Amino acid sequence: MRFAGIKHRFRPWFMVWIIVMWCMLMGEVTVANLVGGLLASLFIVFALPLPAMPVAGISVSWGKLFIFMAQWFVELMEASIKVGWLAVRPQEVPKTAIVKLPMRVENEFVLALAVSLYNLQPGGTVSDIDIANRMLTIHLLNADSEEHLEREIAAVRKLEADMIAIFERSHP
């Protein structure tokens, strides 16, 4: 019996990453941990293969990506402080909202990345993705006023524009 697709499943850099992560989880680099990491990586790569990511046609604007990540980190700190204040402030619990917003990115990988980045920020969570129509259903933590709601919608629009600028710029 021939194992179909073995050539497509073998990803050496992925295996190296798994071995490194295994040693980090174990807390030290020893021969036993390296062998254990190798066995774990072989099992993961061959028994639990991941589908190929649809990354064809993606080009990365590295400068824009680094600027975006710095801005995203600052926004993460600001959002954490805001949500922390919502939790301890001496007022009623804020109203929440569920909104549907389009995410006009072409590539599914970029869409998944955008949703992950949004979900990592405190204050809102993507609860449903309509991939065919590129529509996100988002649960917002603070929708006390129209201003709060508009601010969150603007944040999604900015994320969309940033993802397009970083990954889906047009080629001359």
DSSP file (Angstrom, degrees, kcal/mol; ACC not computed):
  #  RESIDUE AA STRUCTURE BP1 BP2  ACC     N-H-->O    O-->H-N    N-H-->O    O-->H-N    TCO  KAPPA ALPHA  PHI   PSI    X-CA   Y-CA   Z-CA
    1    1 A M              0   0    0      0, 0.0     2,-0.4     0, 0.0     0, 0.0   0.000 360.0 360.0 360.0 127.0    0.0    0.0    0.0
    2    2 A R        -     0   0    0      1,-0.0     2,-1.0     0, 0.0     0, 0.0  -0.749 360.0-126.8 -94.0 136.4    1.4    3.3   -1.1
    3    3 A F    >   -     0   0    0     -2,-0.4     3,-1.1     2,-0.0     2,-0.1  -0.713  30.7-142.6 -84.1 103.4    1.0    6.4    1.2
    4    4 A A  T 3  S+     0   0    0     -2,-1.0    -1,-0.0     1,-0.2     0, 0.0  -0.414  75.5  12.1 -70.7 137.5   -0.5    9.0   -1.2
    5    5 A G  T 3> S+     0   0    0     -2,-0.1     4,-1.1     1,-0.1     3,-0.3   0.631  76.3 135.8  79.2  15.0    0.5   12.5   -0.8
    6    6 A I  H <> S+     0   0    0     -3,-1.1     4,-1.3     1,-0.2     3,-0.3   0.866  71.7  56.4 -64.4 -33.9    3.5   11.9    1.5
    7    7 A K  H  4 S+     0   0    0      1,-0.2    -1,-0.2     2,-0.2     3,-0.1   0.860 108.0  47.7 -65.1 -34.5    5.6   14.3   -0.5
    8    8 A H  H  4 S+     0   0    0     -3,-0.3    -1,-0.2     1,-0.2    -2,-0.2   0.698 110.0  53.1 -79.4 -19.2    3.1   17.1    0.1
    9    9 A R  H  < S+     0   0    0     -4,-1.1     2,-0.7    -3,-0.3    -2,-0.2   0.731  83.5  95.5 -87.9 -23.0    2.8   16.4    3.8
   10   10 A F     <  +     0   0    0     -4,-1.3    32,-0.0    -3,-0.1    36,-0.0  -0.585  44.3 167.1 -77.3 114.2    6.5   16.6    4.6
   11   11 A R     >  -     0   0    0     -2,-0.7     4,-2.0     1,-0.1     3,-0.3  -0.864  14.1-172.3-128.2  95.4    7.2   20.2    5.8
   12   12 A P  H  > S+     0   0    0      0, 0.0     4,-2.4     0, 0.0     5,-0.2   0.867  84.1  51.0 -61.6 -39.1   10.7   20.3    7.4
   13   13 A W  H  > S+     0   0    0      1,-0.2     4,-2.2     2,-0.2     5,-0.1   0.863 109.3  51.9 -68.2 -33.3   10.5   23.8    8.8
   14   14 A F  H  > S+     0   0    0     -3,-0.3     4,-2.1     2,-0.2    -1,-0.2   0.899 109.8  49.7 -65.1 -40.3    7.2   23.1   10.4
   15   15 A M  H  X S+     0   0    0     -4,-2.0     4,-2.4     2,-0.2    -2,-0.2   0.899 108.9  51.4 -66.1 -40.3    8.8   20.0   12.1
   16   16 A V  H  X S+     0   0    0     -4,-2.4     4,-2.5     1,-0.2    -1,-0.2   0.920 109.3  51.4 -61.0 -42.9   11.7   22.1   13.3
   17   17 A W  H  X S+     0   0    0     -4,-2.2     4,-2.6     1,-0.2    -2,-0.2   0.905 109.5  49.4 -60.9 -42.2    9.1   24.6   14.8
   18   18 A I  H  X S+     0   0    0     -4,-2.1     4,-2.6     2,-0.2    -1,-0.2   0.902 110.3  50.7 -64.4 -41.3    7.3   21.8   16.6
   19   19 A I  H  X S+     0   0    0     -4,-2.4     4,-2.3     2,-0.2    -2,-0.2   0.920 111.4  48.0 -63.1 -43.3   10.6   20.4   18.0
   20   20 A V  H  X S+     0   0    0     -4,-2.5     4,-2.2     1,-0.2    -2,-0.2   0.936 113.1  47.8 -61.9 -46.3   11.5   23.9   19.3
   21   21 A M  H  X S+     0   0    0     -4,-2.6     4,-2.4     1,-0.2    -2,-0.2   0.883 109.8  53.6 -63.3 -37.9    8.1   24.3   20.8
   22   22 A W  H  X S+     0   0    0     -4,-2.6     4,-2.1     2,-0.2    -1,-0.2   0.933 109.5  47.3 -62.1 -46.2    8.3   20.9   22.4
   23   23 A C  H  X>S+     0   0    0     -4,-2.3     4,-1.3     1,-0.2     5,-0.8   0.877 111.2  51.9 -64.4 -36.4   11.6   21.7   24.0
   24   24 A M  H  <5S+     0   0    0     -4,-2.2    -1,-0.2     2,-0.2    -2,-0.2   0.902 109.6  49.7 -65.8 -39.5   10.2   25.0   25.3
   25   25 A L  H  <5S+     0   0    0     -4,-2.4    -2,-0.2     1,-0.2    -1,-0.2   0.868 111.7  48.4 -65.6 -35.7    7.2   23.2   26.8
   26   26 A M  H  <5S-     0   0    0     -4,-2.1    -1,-0.2    -5,-0.2    -2,-0.2   0.702 108.8-128.0 -79.0 -18.9    9.6   20.7   28.5
   27   27 A G  T  <5S+     0   0    0     -4,-1.3     2,-0.3    -5,-0.2    -3,-0.2   0.374  75.9  50.2  92.5  -5.3   11.7   23.6   29.8
   28   28 A E  S   <S-     0   0    0     -5,-0.8     2,-0.8     2,-0.1    -2,-0.1  -0.991  76.9-115.6-160.2 156.7   15.1   22.4   28.6
   29   29 A V        +     0   0    0     -2,-0.3     2,-0.3     4,-0.1     3,-0.0  -0.865  50.0 148.9 -99.2 110.1   16.9   21.1   25.6
   30   30 A T     >  -     0   0    0     -2,-0.8     4,-2.5     1,-0.1     5,-0.2  -0.856  60.5-106.1-130.7 168.1   18.1   17.5   26.1
   31   31 A V  H  > S+     0   0    0     -2,-0.3     4,-2.6     1,-0.2     5,-0.2   0.915 122.0  51.8 -60.9 -41.9   18.5   14.6   23.8
   32   32 A A  H  > S+     0   0    0      1,-0.2     4,-2.8     2,-0.2    -1,-0.2   0.906 110.8  47.2 -62.6 -41.7   15.4   13.0   25.1
   33   33 A N  H  > S+     0   0    0      2,-0.2     4,-2.7     1,-0.2    -1,-0.2   0.876 111.2  51.2 -69.7 -36.5   13.4   16.2   24.5
   34   34 A L  H  X S+     0   0    0     -4,-2.5     4,-2.3     2,-0.2    -2,-0.2   0.922 113.4  44.9 -63.7 -43.6   14.8   16.6   21.0
   35   35 A V  H  X S+     0   0    0     -4,-2.6     4,-2.7     2,-0.2    -2,-0.2   0.918 113.8  49.9 -66.1 -43.0   13.8   13.0   20.2
   36   36 A G  H  X S+     0   0    0     -4,-2.8     4,-2.5    -5,-0.2    -2,-0.2   0.909 111.7  48.6 -61.2 -41.8   10.4   13.5   21.8
   37   37 A G  H  X S+     0   0    0     -4,-2.7     4,-2.7     2,-0.2    -1,-0.2   0.888 110.7  50.9 -64.0 -39.7    9.9   16.6   19.8
   38   38 A L  H  X S+     0   0    0     -4,-2.3     4,-2.5     2,-0.2    -2,-0.2   0.924 111.9  46.7 -63.5 -44.3   10.9   14.8   16.6
   39   39 A L  H  X S+     0   0    0     -4,-2.7     4,-2.3     2,-0.2    -2,-0.2   0.910 113.5  48.8 -64.2 -41.7    8.4   12.0   17.3
   40   40 A A  H  X S+     0   0    0     -4,-2.5     4,-2.6    -5,-0.2    -2,-0.2   0.912 112.2  48.8 -63.5 -41.9    5.7   14.5   18.1
   41   41 A S  H  X S+     0   0    0     -4,-2.7     4,-2.8     2,-0.2     5,-0.3   0.896 110.3  50.5 -67.5 -38.9    6.4   16.4   14.9
   42   42 A L  H  X S+     0   0    0     -4,-2.5     4,-2.3     2,-0.2     5,-0.4   0.922 112.4  47.8 -62.7 -42.7    6.4   13.3   12.8
   43   43 A F  H  X>S+     0   0    0     -4,-2.3     4,-2.6    -5,-0.2     5,-0.9   0.942 114.9  45.0 -62.5 -47.1    3.1   12.3   14.3
   44   44 A I  H  X5S+     0   0    0     -4,-2.6     4,-0.9     3,-0.2    -2,-0.2   0.926 115.8  45.8 -64.6 -45.1    1.6   15.7   13.8
   45   45 A V  H  <5S+     0   0    0     -4,-2.8    -1,-0.2    -5,-0.2    -2,-0.2   0.895 126.3  27.1 -68.0 -40.3    2.9   16.2   10.2
   46   46 A F  H  <5S+     0   0    0     -4,-2.3    -2,-0.2    -5,-0.3    -3,-0.2   0.838 129.2  35.2 -96.2 -34.3    1.9   12.7    9.0
   47   47 A A  H  <5S+     0   0    0     -4,-2.6    -3,-0.2    -5,-0.4    -2,-0.1   0.767 128.3  32.7 -91.1 -26.7   -1.1   11.6   11.1
   48   48 A L  S  <<S-     0   0    0     -4,-0.9    -1,-0.2    -5,-0.9    -2,-0.1  -0.489  81.3-177.7-126.2  62.3   -2.7   15.0   11.5
   49   49 A P        -     0   0    0      0, 0.0    -4,-0.1     0, 0.0    -3,-0.1  -0.343  18.5-138.3 -69.1 140.7   -2.0   16.9    8.3
   50   50 A L        -     0   0    0    -41,-0.1     3,-0.1    -5,-0.1    -2,-0.0  -0.699  26.7-106.3 -90.0 147.5   -3.2   20.4    7.9
   51   51 A P        -     0   0    0      0, 0.0     2,-0.1     0, 0.0    -1,-0.1  -0.349  44.8 -90.9 -68.7 156.9   -4.7   21.5    4.6
   52   52 A A        -     0   0    0      1,-0.1     0, 0.0    -2,-0.0     0, 0.0  -0.445  42.4-119.1 -67.4 139.3   -2.6   23.8    2.5
   53   53 A M        -     0   0    0     -2,-0.1     2,-1.9     1,-0.1     3,-0.2  -0.610  20.4-119.7 -80.5 139.0   -3.2   27.5    3.1
   54   54 A P        +     0   0    0      0, 0.0    55,-0.6     0, 0.0    54,-0.1  -0.542  61.7 139.2 -79.1  81.7   -4.5   29.5    0.2
   55   55 A V    >   +     0   0    0     -2,-1.9     3,-1.8    54,-0.1     2,-0.1   0.325  20.9 129.7-108.1   6.4   -1.6   31.9    0.0
   56   56 A A  T 3  S+     0   0    0      1,-0.3     3,-0.1    -3,-0.2     0, 0.0  -0.388  76.0  17.6 -63.5 135.5   -1.2   32.1   -3.8
   57   57 A G  T 3  S+     0   0    0      1,-0.3     2,-0.5    -2,-0.1    -1,-0.3   0.471  91.2 131.2  85.0   1.6   -1.0   35.7   -5.0
   58   58 A I    <   -     0   0    0     -3,-1.8     2,-0.4   110,-0.1    -1,-0.3  -0.759  30.5-179.8 -90.5 129.8   -0.3   37.2   -1.6
   59   59 A S        -     0   0    0    108,-1.3     2,-0.5    -2,-0.5   110,-0.4  -0.988  19.8-136.5-124.3 141.5    2.6   39.6   -1.5
   60   60 A V        -     0   0    0     -2,-0.4     2,-1.1   108,-0.1   107,-0.2  -0.825   4.7-149.0-104.0 130.1    3.5   41.2    1.8
   61   61 A S     >  -     0   0    0    105,-2.0     4,-2.3    -2,-0.5     5,-0.2  -0.820  19.9-168.6 -90.2  95.8    4.4   44.9    2.2
   62   62 A W  H  > S+     0   0    0     -2,-1.1     4,-2.5     1,-0.2     5,-0.2   0.850  79.8  52.5 -63.2 -39.1    6.8   44.4    5.1
   63   63 A G  H  > S+     0   0    0      1,-0.2     4,-2.2     2,-0.2    -1,-0.2   0.938 112.5  45.1 -61.2 -46.4    7.2   48.1    6.0
   64   64 A K  H  > S+     0   0    0      1,-0.2     4,-2.6     2,-0.2    -2,-0.2   0.861 111.6  54.3 -65.3 -35.2    3.4   48.4    6.3
   65   65 A L  H  X S+     0   0    0     -4,-2.3     4,-2.6     2,-0.2    -2,-0.2   0.929 109.1  46.8 -64.4 -45.5    3.2   45.2    8.2
   66   66 A F  H  X S+     0   0    0     -4,-2.5     4,-1.9     2,-0.2    -2,-0.2   0.903 114.0  47.8 -64.9 -40.7    5.7   46.3   10.8
   67   67 A I  H  X S+     0   0    0     -4,-2.2     4,-2.4    -5,-0.2    -1,-0.2   0.924 112.3  50.2 -63.9 -43.6    4.0   49.7   11.2
   68   68 A F  H  X S+     0   0    0     -4,-2.6     4,-3.1     1,-0.2    -2,-0.2   0.920 109.2  50.8 -60.2 -44.8    0.6   47.9   11.5
   69   69 A M  H  X S+     0   0    0     -4,-2.6     4,-2.2     2,-0.2    -1,-0.2   0.879 110.3  49.4 -65.0 -37.0    1.9   45.5   14.2
   70   70 A A  H  X S+     0   0    0     -4,-1.9     4,-1.9     2,-0.2    -1,-0.2   0.934 114.7  44.6 -65.2 -44.7    3.4   48.4   16.3
   71   71 A Q  H  X S+     0   0    0     -4,-2.4     4,-2.6     1,-0.2    -2,-0.2   0.901 111.8  53.4 -64.5 -40.4    0.0   50.3   16.0
   72   72 A W  H  X S+     0   0    0     -4,-3.1     4,-2.2     1,-0.2    -1,-0.2   0.898 107.4  51.1 -62.5 -41.3   -1.9   47.1   16.8
   73   73 A F  H  X S+     0   0    0     -4,-2.2     4,-2.0     2,-0.2    -1,-0.2   0.912 110.6  48.1 -63.8 -42.4    0.2   46.5   19.9
   74   74 A V  H  X S+     0   0    0     -4,-1.9     4,-2.3     1,-0.2    -2,-0.2   0.927 112.4  49.3 -62.6 -44.0   -0.5   50.1   21.1
   75   75 A E  H  X S+     0   0    0     -4,-2.6     4,-2.8     1,-0.2    -2,-0.2   0.842 106.9  56.8 -64.2 -32.9   -4.2   49.6   20.4
   76   76 A L  H  X S+     0   0    0     -4,-2.2     4,-2.1     2,-0.2    -1,-0.2   0.921 108.4  46.1 -62.6 -44.5   -4.1   46.3   22.3
   77   77 A M  H  X S+     0   0    0     -4,-2.0     4,-2.0     2,-0.2    -2,-0.2   0.926 114.1  48.0 -64.6 -44.3   -2.8   48.1   25.4
   78   78 A E  H  X S+     0   0    0     -4,-2.3     4,-2.3     1,-0.2    -2,-0.2   0.922 112.7  48.1 -62.3 -44.6   -5.5   50.9   25.0
   79   79 A A  H  X S+     0   0    0     -4,-2.8     4,-2.6     1,-0.2     5,-0.2   0.870 109.4  53.6 -65.6 -36.3   -8.3   48.4   24.6
   80   80 A S  H  X S+     0   0    0     -4,-2.1     4,-2.3    -5,-0.2    -1,-0.2   0.908 110.0  47.1 -64.1 -41.8   -7.1   46.4   27.6
   81   81 A I  H  X S+     0   0    0     -4,-2.0     4,-2.3     2,-0.2    -2,-0.2   0.916 112.7  49.7 -65.5 -42.8   -7.2   49.5   29.8
   82   82 A K  H  X S+     0   0    0     -4,-2.3     4,-2.2     2,-0.2    -2,-0.2   0.924 113.6  44.6 -63.0 -45.2  -10.7   50.4   28.5
   83   83 A V  H  X S+     0   0    0     -4,-2.6     4,-1.6     2,-0.2    -1,-0.2   0.889 112.0  53.1 -68.7 -37.8  -12.2   47.0   29.0
   84   84 A G  H  X S+     0   0    0     -4,-2.3     4,-1.4    -5,-0.2    -1,-0.2   0.907 109.3  49.2 -61.0 -40.9  -10.5   46.8   32.5
   85   85 A W  H  X S+     0   0    0     -4,-2.3     4,-2.3     1,-0.2    -2,-0.2   0.891 106.7  55.7 -65.9 -39.0  -12.1   50.2   33.3
   86   86 A L  H  < S+     0   0    0     -4,-2.2    -1,-0.2     1,-0.2    -2,-0.2   0.861 108.1  50.6 -59.0 -33.8  -15.5   48.9   32.1
   87   87 A A  H  < S+     0   0    0     -4,-1.6    -1,-0.2     1,-0.2    -2,-0.2   0.836 122.0  28.2 -74.6 -32.6  -15.1   46.0   34.6
   88   88 A V  H  < S+     0   0    0     -4,-1.4    -2,-0.2    -3,-0.2    -1,-0.2   0.534  88.5 115.5-109.7  -6.9  -14.3   48.0   37.7
   89   89 A R  S  < S-     0   0    0     -4,-2.3     2,-1.5    -5,-0.2    -4,-0.0  -0.270  74.2-116.3 -65.4 150.9  -16.0   51.4   37.1
   90   90 A P  S    S+     0   0    0      0, 0.0     2,-0.3     0, 0.0    -1,-0.1  -0.285  83.1  89.8 -86.1  53.9  -18.8   52.3   39.5
   91   91 A Q  S    S-     0   0    0     -2,-1.5     0, 0.0    -5,-0.2     0, 0.0  -0.830  84.5 -73.5-136.2 174.9  -21.5   52.3   36.8
   92   92 A E        -     0   0    0     -2,-0.3    -1,-0.1     1,-0.1     3,-0.1  -0.227  61.7 -85.1 -65.8 160.0  -24.0   49.9   35.3
   93   93 A V        -     0   0    0      1,-0.1    -1,-0.1    -6,-0.0    -6,-0.1  -0.473  55.7-110.2 -63.7 134.8  -22.8   47.3   32.8
   94   94 A P        -     0   0    0      0, 0.0     2,-0.1     0, 0.0    -1,-0.1  -0.255  31.2-100.2 -69.1 157.2  -22.7   48.8   29.4
   95   95 A K        -     0   0    0     -3,-0.1    48,-3.5     1,-0.0     2,-0.2  -0.470  38.0-146.9 -70.0 146.8  -25.1   47.9   26.6
   96   96 A T        -     0   0    0     46,-0.2     2,-0.3    47,-0.1    45,-0.2  -0.669  11.2-160.1-109.4 169.8  -23.8   45.4   24.1
   97   97 A A  E     -A  140   0A   0     43,-1.7    43,-3.4    -2,-0.2     2,-0.5  -0.989  15.2-145.0-148.0 154.5  -24.5   45.1   20.4
   98   98 A I  E     +A  139   0A   0     -2,-0.3     2,-0.3    41,-0.2    41,-0.2  -0.992  28.3 177.9-120.8 122.9  -24.3   42.7   17.6
   99   99 A V  E     -A  138   0A   0     39,-2.6    39,-3.2    -2,-0.5     2,-0.5  -0.900  24.6-139.5-125.6 153.0  -23.5   44.1   14.2
  100  100 A K  E     +A  137   0A   0     -2,-0.3    37,-0.2    37,-0.2    -2,-0.0  -0.960  28.6 173.7-111.5 126.0  -22.9   42.7   10.7
  101  101 A L  E     -A  136   0A   0     35,-2.7    35,-3.6    -2,-0.5     2,-0.2  -0.985  29.2-120.2-133.4 141.6  -20.1   44.2    8.8
  102  102 A P  E     -A  135   0A   0      0, 0.0     2,-0.5     0, 0.0    33,-0.3  -0.507  14.6-158.3 -75.9 149.7  -18.5   43.4    5.4
  103  103 A M        -     0   0    0     31,-3.1     2,-1.8    30,-0.2    54,-0.0  -0.891   7.4-161.6-127.5  98.8  -14.8   42.5    5.3
  104  104 A R        +     0   0    0     -2,-0.5     2,-0.4     7,-0.0    30,-0.1  -0.343  40.8 129.8 -87.0  57.7  -13.7   43.1    1.7
  105  105 A V        -     0   0    0     -2,-1.8    -2,-0.1     1,-0.1     6,-0.0  -0.873  47.6-149.8-105.0 146.2  -10.5   41.1    1.6
  106  106 A E  S    S+     0   0    0     -2,-0.4     2,-0.3     4,-0.0    -1,-0.1   0.865  71.7  70.5 -85.3 -37.4  -10.1   38.7   -1.3
  107  107 A N     >  -     0   0    0      1,-0.1     4,-2.1   -50,-0.0     5,-0.1  -0.644  68.7-143.5 -91.5 137.0   -7.9   36.0    0.2
  108  108 A E  H  > S+     0   0    0     -2,-0.3     4,-2.6     1,-0.2     5,-0.2   0.840 102.6  55.4 -66.3 -33.5   -9.3   33.6    2.8
  109  109 A F  H  > S+     0   0    0    -55,-0.6     4,-2.4     2,-0.2    -1,-0.2   0.924 109.0  46.9 -63.3 -44.1   -5.9   33.5    4.7
  110  110 A V  H  > S+     0   0    0      2,-0.2     4,-2.6     1,-0.2    -2,-0.2   0.882 111.5  52.0 -65.7 -38.2   -6.0   37.3    5.0
  111  111 A L  H  X S+     0   0    0     -4,-2.1     4,-2.5     2,-0.2    -2,-0.2   0.930 110.5  47.5 -62.3 -45.7   -9.6   37.1    6.2
  112  112 A A  H  X S+     0   0    0     -4,-2.6     4,-2.3     1,-0.2    -2,-0.2   0.893 112.5  49.8 -63.5 -39.6   -8.7   34.6    8.8
  113  113 A L  H  X S+     0   0    0     -4,-2.4     4,-2.6     2,-0.2    -2,-0.2   0.921 110.7  49.5 -64.4 -43.9   -5.7   36.7    9.9
  114  114 A A  H  X S+     0   0    0     -4,-2.6     4,-2.3     1,-0.2    -2,-0.2   0.916 111.9  48.1 -61.9 -43.8   -7.9   39.8   10.1
  115  115 A V  H  X S+     0   0    0     -4,-2.5     4,-2.6     2,-0.2    11,-0.3   0.903 112.1  49.7 -64.8 -40.8  -10.5   38.0   12.2
  116  116 A S  H  X S+     0   0    0     -4,-2.3     4,-1.6     2,-0.2    -2,-0.2   0.923 111.1  48.7 -63.9 -44.1   -7.8   36.6   14.5
  117  117 A L  H  X S+     0   0    0     -4,-2.6     4,-0.7     1,-0.2    -2,-0.2   0.890 113.1  47.9 -63.6 -38.9   -6.3   40.0   15.0
  118  118 A Y  H >< S+     0   0    0     -4,-2.3     3,-0.9     1,-0.2     6,-0.2   0.918 110.5  51.3 -67.5 -42.6   -9.7   41.5   15.8
  119  119 A N  H 3< S+     0   0    0     -4,-2.6    -1,-0.2     1,-0.2    -2,-0.2   0.775 103.0  59.8 -67.5 -25.5  -10.6   38.8   18.2
  120  120 A L  H 3< S+     0   0    0     -4,-1.6    -1,-0.2    -5,-0.2    -2,-0.2   0.730  90.1  84.1 -74.1 -20.7   -7.3   39.3   20.1
  121  121 A Q  S X< S-     0   0    0     -3,-0.9     3,-0.9    -4,-0.7   -45,-0.1  -0.693  87.2-120.9 -81.8 129.4   -8.3   42.9   20.9
  122  122 A P  T 3  S+     0   0    0      0, 0.0   -40,-0.1     0, 0.0   -39,-0.1  -0.401  88.7  51.2 -66.1 146.1  -10.5   43.2   23.9
  123  123 A G  T 3  S+     0   0    0     -4,-0.1    18,-2.9    -2,-0.1    19,-0.5   0.131 105.4  39.2 117.0 -19.9  -13.9   44.8   23.4
  124  124 A G  E <   -B  140   0A   0     -3,-0.9     2,-0.4    -6,-0.2    16,-0.2  -0.991  56.3-160.8-157.8 153.6  -15.4   42.9   20.5
  125  125 A T  E     -B  139   0A   0     14,-2.2    14,-3.1    -2,-0.3     2,-0.7  -0.994  22.8-129.0-141.3 131.5  -15.5   39.4   19.2
  126  126 A V  E     +B  138   0A   0     -2,-0.4    12,-0.3   -11,-0.3     3,-0.1  -0.705  29.1 176.5 -76.1 118.7  -16.3   38.0   15.7
  127  127 A S  E     +     0   0A   0     10,-2.9     2,-0.3    -2,-0.7    11,-0.2   0.621  62.6  18.1-101.7 -15.4  -19.0   35.4   16.4
  128  128 A D  E     -B  137   0A   0      9,-1.4     9,-2.8     2,-0.0     2,-0.5  -0.982  58.0-158.4-155.8 144.1  -19.8   34.4   12.8
  129  129 A I  E     -B  136   0A   0     -2,-0.3     2,-1.0     7,-0.2     7,-0.2  -0.985   5.4-160.3-125.8 120.6  -18.1   34.6    9.5
  130  130 A D  E  >> -B  135   0A   0      5,-3.3     5,-2.0    -2,-0.5     4,-1.0  -0.835  14.6-175.9 -95.2  95.5  -20.1   34.3    6.2
  131  131 A I  T  45S+     0   0    0     -2,-1.0     3,-0.4     1,-0.2    -1,-0.2   0.879  76.0  56.4 -65.3 -39.9  -17.2   33.4    4.0
  132  132 A A  T  45S+     0   0    0      1,-0.2    -1,-0.2    -3,-0.1    -2,-0.0   0.891 121.8  27.6 -60.5 -40.2  -19.2   33.5    0.7
  133  133 A N  T  45S-     0   0    0     -3,-0.2    -1,-0.2     2,-0.1    -2,-0.2   0.401 104.0-125.4-101.8   1.5  -20.3   37.1    1.3
  134  134 A R  T  <5 +     0   0    0     -4,-1.0   -31,-3.1    -3,-0.4     2,-0.5   0.928  58.2 151.4  52.7  49.7  -17.3   38.2    3.4
  135  135 A M  E   < -AB 102 130A   0     -5,-2.0    -5,-3.3   -33,-0.3     2,-0.4  -0.947  32.1-156.4-116.6 129.4  -19.7   39.3    6.1
  136  136 A L  E     -AB 101 129A   0    -35,-3.6   -35,-2.7    -2,-0.5     2,-0.6  -0.864   7.1-151.0-105.0 137.3  -18.6   39.3    9.8
  137  137 A T  E     -AB 100 128A   0     -9,-2.8   -10,-2.9    -2,-0.4    -9,-1.4  -0.949  24.9-169.3-103.1 119.6  -21.1   39.2   12.7
  138  138 A I  E     -AB  99 126A   0    -39,-3.2   -39,-2.6    -2,-0.6     2,-0.6  -0.926  19.7-149.1-120.4 131.9  -19.4   41.0   15.6
  139  139 A H  E     -AB  98 125A   0    -14,-3.1   -14,-2.2    -2,-0.4     2,-0.4  -0.884  20.3-155.9 -96.4 119.5  -20.5   41.1   19.3
  140  140 A L  E     -AB  97 124A   0    -43,-3.4   -43,-1.7    -2,-0.6   -16,-0.2  -0.825  11.0-155.3-101.3 133.5  -19.4   44.5   20.7
  141  141 A L  S    S+     0   0    0    -18,-2.9     2,-0.6    -2,-0.4    -1,-0.1   0.882  84.2  39.6 -73.3 -40.2  -18.9   44.8   24.5
  142  142 A N        +     0   0    0    -19,-0.5    -1,-0.2     6,-0.1   -46,-0.2  -0.885  55.6 142.6-120.8 102.2  -19.6   48.6   24.8
  143  143 A A        +     0   0    0    -48,-3.5   -47,-0.1    -2,-0.6    -1,-0.1  -0.202  26.1 130.8-125.7  39.5  -22.4   50.0   22.7
  144  144 A D  S    S+     0   0    0    -49,-0.2     2,-0.3   -47,-0.0    -1,-0.1   0.829  74.9  18.9 -62.2 -34.0  -23.6   52.5   25.2
  145  145 A S  S  > S-     0   0    0     -3,-0.1     4,-1.9   -50,-0.1     5,-0.1  -0.875  79.6-110.2-135.4 166.4  -23.7   55.3   22.7
  146  146 A E  H  > S+     0   0    0     -2,-0.3     4,-2.8     1,-0.2     5,-0.2   0.838 118.3  59.4 -62.8 -32.9  -23.7   55.9   19.0
  147  147 A E  H  > S+     0   0    0      2,-0.2     4,-2.1     1,-0.2    -1,-0.2   0.918 105.1  47.0 -63.5 -44.7  -20.1   57.2   19.4
  148  148 A H  H  > S+     0   0    0      2,-0.2     4,-1.9     1,-0.2    -2,-0.2   0.913 113.8  48.7 -62.5 -42.6  -18.9   53.9   20.8
  149  149 A L  H  X S+     0   0    0     -4,-1.9     4,-2.1     1,-0.2    -2,-0.2   0.927 112.1  47.6 -63.6 -46.2  -20.7   51.9   18.1
  150  150 A E  H  X S+     0   0    0     -4,-2.8     4,-2.5     1,-0.2    -1,-0.2   0.856 108.5  56.1 -64.2 -35.2  -19.2   54.1   15.3
  151  151 A R  H  X S+     0   0    0     -4,-2.1     4,-1.8     2,-0.2    -1,-0.2   0.908 109.1  45.8 -63.9 -41.8  -15.7   53.9   16.9
  152  152 A E  H  X S+     0   0    0     -4,-1.9     4,-1.9     2,-0.2    -2,-0.2   0.889 112.2  50.4 -69.6 -38.7  -15.9   50.0   16.7
  153  153 A I  H  X S+     0   0    0     -4,-2.1     4,-2.2     1,-0.2    -2,-0.2   0.909 110.4  50.6 -63.8 -41.0  -17.2   50.1   13.1
  154  154 A A  H  X S+     0   0    0     -4,-2.5     4,-2.5     1,-0.2    -1,-0.2   0.861 106.6  55.5 -63.9 -35.3  -14.4   52.4   12.2
  155  155 A A  H  X S+     0   0    0     -4,-1.8     4,-2.3     2,-0.2    -1,-0.2   0.887 108.3  47.6 -65.1 -38.7  -11.9   50.1   13.8
  156  156 A V  H  X S+     0   0    0     -4,-1.9     4,-2.5     2,-0.2    -2,-0.2   0.910 111.8  50.3 -68.0 -41.3  -13.1   47.2   11.6
  157  157 A R  H  X S+     0   0    0     -4,-2.2     4,-2.5     2,-0.2    -2,-0.2   0.893 111.2  49.1 -61.9 -40.1  -12.9   49.4    8.5
  158  158 A K  H  X S+     0   0    0     -4,-2.5     4,-2.7     2,-0.2    -2,-0.2   0.916 110.4  50.3 -66.7 -42.4   -9.4   50.4    9.5
  159  159 A L  H  X S+     0   0    0     -4,-2.3     4,-2.6     2,-0.2    -2,-0.2   0.924 111.2  49.5 -60.2 -44.1   -8.4   46.8   10.0
  160  160 A E  H  X S+     0   0    0     -4,-2.5     4,-2.2     2,-0.2    -2,-0.2   0.933 112.3  46.9 -59.6 -48.0   -9.9   45.9    6.6
  161  161 A A  H  X S+     0   0    0     -4,-2.5     4,-2.5     1,-0.2    -2,-0.2   0.892 112.6  50.4 -63.2 -40.4   -8.0   48.8    4.9
  162  162 A D  H  X S+     0   0    0     -4,-2.7     4,-2.5     2,-0.2     5,-0.2   0.922 109.8  49.5 -64.6 -44.1   -4.7   47.8    6.6
  163  163 A M  H  X>S+     0   0    0     -4,-2.6     4,-2.7     1,-0.2     5,-0.7   0.899 113.0  47.3 -62.8 -40.0   -5.1   44.1    5.6
  164  164 A I  H  X5S+     0   0    0     -4,-2.2     4,-1.5    -5,-0.2    -1,-0.2   0.922 113.6  47.8 -66.4 -43.3   -5.7   45.1    2.0
  165  165 A A  H  <5S+     0   0    0     -4,-2.5     4,-0.2    -5,-0.2    -2,-0.2   0.870 118.4  40.8 -65.6 -36.6   -2.8   47.6    2.0
  166  166 A I  H  <5S+     0   0    0     -4,-2.5  -105,-2.0    -5,-0.2    -2,-0.2   0.917 133.8  12.9 -78.6 -44.4   -0.4   45.0    3.5
  167  167 A F  H  <5S+     0   0    0     -4,-2.7  -108,-1.3    -5,-0.2    -3,-0.2   0.710 125.9  43.5-110.9 -24.1   -1.4   41.8    1.7
  168  168 A E     << +     0   0    0     -4,-1.5    -3,-0.1    -5,-0.7    -1,-0.1  -0.022  67.7 146.2-121.2  32.1   -3.6   42.6   -1.3
  169  169 A R        -     0   0    0   -110,-0.4     2,-0.2    -4,-0.2  -110,-0.1  -0.365  54.9-104.5 -66.3 149.9   -2.0   45.6   -3.0
  170  170 A S        -     0   0    0      1,-0.1    -1,-0.1     2,-0.0    -2,-0.0  -0.493  29.1-130.9 -78.9 146.0   -2.3   45.6   -6.7
  171  171 A H              0   0    0     -2,-0.2    -1,-0.1     1,-0.1    -3,-0.0  -0.772 360.0 360.0 -96.8 138.6    0.8   44.7   -8.8
  172  172 A P              0   0    0      0, 0.0    -1,-0.1     0, 0.0    -2,-0.0   0.501 360.0 360.0 -70.7 360.0    1.8   47.0  -11.7
